[in-house]
Amino acid sequence: MTALRTETTGYVRVLHLSRPERRNAINQELADELSVAFAEAEADRGVRAVVLTGDGGYFSAGTDLTSTAPPRTEEGGAYGFLARVRRTPLIAAVEGFAYGGGFECVLACDLVVASREARFGLPEVKRGLVANSGALFRAPARLPLNLATEMLLTGDPIAAERAHLHGLVNELCEPGGALTAALALAERIAVNSPDAVQQSLQAIAVEVAEREERGWELTRAADEENAGSPDRVEGVTAFFEKRPPNWA
């Protein structure tokens, strides 16, 4: 069974993270499928916007911690798309929670629609890890610095309404309505000139990618240092054993 469901509605391609039994956690298989799906969307002139959502009532729990290596692809980077410079607008449709790498997927999107009951979090520090897929620099870029720092250092989630108040979420909707609202937003984009939209987004994306290059370097350095920490082993072990970690 595929880990990614795709469907096309008019000019909008919808990508469904579809591992509900793993809370849509991303493994290498799903990263590979995402990389292919984004490449196909970029190459298809009939696709004017992409919506990313999750099955099962939640967005994504982030990296599947049973993975032997971080899910990534050569073309798209982490999760197959987080480092991709795109010309096609990407909208996140968030129900339930977007935690860890799931939130980093949201941060990689151009626009965000969320249910009022959605939650965003970066719990890596609770597991002895660092956020290594963009949140160390994208969260402070998309949110006030003190709020991003709170999320990164406490590991505690924030509500969608707080994220909307601070500009991360473009539109709030009632529970169960995120995909419908995201499709409506995508259609507002799709009625415009495809060339003008793509040229505008590419100009933004290239500028952002250049600015983020230093952030990726610092993230890699933090992750490499974290790799040697006994807290990393203890945090992940405690997570699977469903107990509080005993930090070194």
N, C-alpha and C positions, 0 to 999 in steps of 0.2 A: 504494500500500500504506500502510495506517495506521501511524503511528509509535507508537501505543499500543494494546495488546491488552487487552481487558477480558473477564472471565468472572465468573460469580456461582456460589458454592458455598453453598447454604443461605442464611444471612443475611450472608454475607461476600462483598464485592466485591473482586476481585483486579485490580489494574492492573499490566500488564507494560510497562515501558519496552522498546520493540522496535525499536531501531536497532542491531542487533549489528554491522553493518558499520562503524558509527561508534562502537563501544564504548558504545552507548546515550547518546551525547552529546546534550544537549538543544538543539534549535533552536526557532524560533518556532512551527513546525507542531506539535511535540510539546508545547510550552507551552500552545498553544491547546487541544489535545486534553485535556491534564491539567486545565485550568481547567473545561472542560465536564464532564469525568468527575467531578470533585469536587463541582461544583454538582449534578449528577444524583444522586450518592450522598447528599448532604445532604438532598435533597428526597424521597428514596425511603424510606418508612417500613419497607420490607422489608430495608434495608441497615443492619446493626447494627455493622459494623466494616469497615474497608478495609485491604487489604494492598497495599503497593507493593513491586515487585520488578523485576528486570531480566532480559532474555533473553540467551542466549549465554554464560552462565557468569560474568557480572559484573554489578554493579549499574549504575554510570554513571561516565563520565569527566568529567561536569559539562558546562559550556557548550561547544557546538560552536563552535570558534574560527573557523570559516568564516562564522559569522553576522555580518551587517552591523551588528546592534544586539543588546544583551542581550535574551534571550528573556524576555518578561514579558507579563502581561495586566492590564487595568485592575482586574478584580475580585480576582484572586489574587496580584498582584504577581509577583516573580521566579518563573520557571518555571511560572507559572499557579496556584501554590498556596502558596508559602512564606510569604506574608503573610496567608493566609486564616485567620479565626477559625472553627474547626470545632466541630460538636457530635458528629460521628461519629469514634470512635477510629481512629487511623491507625498501622499497624504496618509497619516496614521489614523486609523479608526480604532479607538481604544475602549474596550469593555473590561471590567474587572481590574486586574493588576498588570502593570508593566514593571517588572523588577529586574535589577541588575542589568544584564545584557539586553533584556526586553526593553528597559527604559533607554538604553543606549541606541536601540533600533529607533525608538521614538525620536530621540535627539537627532538622528540622521535624516529624519523626514523634513520636508519643507513646510508642511502645515499639519496641524493636529486637531482632530475632533475627538472628544472624549465624553463618555457617560458621566453623569454627576456622581456616580458611585465608583468611578475609576480611581485607582491609586497608582502613584509613581514612587519608586524607591530604588536606592542603591545600597543593598545590604552587604556588600562585599566585606566590609570591615568586620562584620559579625562572624565571618567565616575565615578570617585571617588572610583575606585577599585584598587586592587593589582593583579598582575598576579599570580594565585594560582595553576597553573598546570604544574609547572616545569621551567618556563622561568626565574625565579629569579636566578637560578643557572645554567640552561642549556644554556641560551643565553651567559653568560660570558665564559662558557666552550667552546662554538662553534664559538664565535666571539671575536675579540679584546675587552678588558674590556671597553675601552672608547666608542666603538660603541654600545656594549650591553647596557651600561649605558645611552647613548643617546636615544636608542629606549625605554628603560623602563621609563625614566623620562620625555621625550617629548611626547611620544605616537605617534610620527610621523613614517610613514612607510619608508622602504628603497627599492630601486629597486633591481631586481634580479641580475643585473650586479654587483652592489656593494656587494651583498651577495656572489656572485661567486668570486669576487676579494679577499675576505677575507676568502674563504675556506668553507663557509657553503653549497654552491651549488656545486655539483660535475660536473654537465653538464648543459650548457645552450642550448636551442633549439629555433626554431622559434615558434611563437604563433600557438597553436593548435597541436603542436608536442610533448608535454611533455609525454603523455602516451606511444606513440610509442617509444620514446627515453628511457623511463624507462623500457619498456618491453625488449628492446635490451640490456640494462645494466643487467637486471635480467637474461636474457638468457646467458650472459657471466659468471654469477655466477653459473647458473644451470648446465652447462657442466662439472663443477668440482665435485670432490668427495663429495657427500652429507654429509657423516660423518665428513670429514675434515672441511668442511665449517661450519657445525653446532657446532663442537667442538671449532673451532676458535672463532666463534661469541659468544658462551656461555662464553668462558674465558674472552672476552672483556666485555660482558654484566654484568657478576658477579662483575668484578672489578669496573665497572662504578657504578653499583647499590650500592656497599659498599661505594663508594666515595660520592654518592648523598644522602645517608641517612641523613646526617646533613643538606643538602639543603632542603629536605622535612620538617624536623623539623622546620627550620627557616621560611619556607614558611607558614606552619600552624600557627606559632606564629604571623606572619605579617597579615595573613588573619583573625585570631581571633581578633586582635586589630582593623583591618579595619572594622570588622562587626559592631562595636559600633560607627562608625563615621557617623555624619549627612551628610558628603559629599557623602557617598555611596548611601544613599537614594536620595539625590538631583541629583547626576550624572545619575543614572538610570532613574529617573523621567524625567529629561531634555532630555535624549536620546529618550524616547518614545514620548515626547511632541515636539521633533524636535526644541529645542531652546538651547541657550548657558546656561550652569549651573551657578547658583548663589551660589558660595561656601560660607560656613559659615565663 
